[in-house]
Amino acid sequence: MANTNVQAVTFCNTEIRPMADQIFSTYLSAKKIVQNWNSQALSTVIPNDSTIIADGAAQDGRAQITDAQATAIITRCQEMISWMENGLVASPFNGTATLATLGTVSGVAVNGQTKF
């Protein structure tokens, strides 16, 4: 028998399905950015160091980011892919999940916000 409870149906339509869309979109985006990172050999121009990336952040009020922070976002993407494809939340570089995952993303994000 189908669940026809109005609250359940509304919640699934307004929050569960959009959340699934967002997670899947994040996964697809992670796959694409890692593919671009690898195909363009970007680790050679964005080394894992403390050099500031001159992306205009200092002029427009965004927090400046470093090469290492950009590299860490790639690591978070690789972790997301690993989690989605293998059920593992582990860094592809050292085999363990890092407690810095949220900090890595929130330190670079500009427009992060809940969709609900």
TAURWO-V325932 format. One record per pair of residues at least 12 apart in sequence whose ideal C-beta (glycine too) atoms are under 7 Angstrom apart, sorted by sequence separation. I is the first residue (numbers start at 1). J is the second residue. If there is no record, write none. Layout:
<<I J> <I J>>
//
This chain:
<<52 64> <53 65> <79 91> <53 66> <52 66> <53 67> <78 92> <51 66> <50 66> <51 67> <75 91> <53 70> <49 67> <50 68> <75 93> <48 67> <49 68> <47 67> <48 68> <46 67> <79 101> <48 71> <46 70> <46 71> <76 101> <76 104> <76 105> <73 104> <72 104> <73 108> <37 74> <69 107> <69 108> <34 74> <34 77> <65 108> <33 77> <34 78> <30 77> <34 81> <62 110> <30 80> <31 81> <30 81> <27 80> <26 80> <27 81> <27 84> <22 115> <18 115> <15 116>>
//
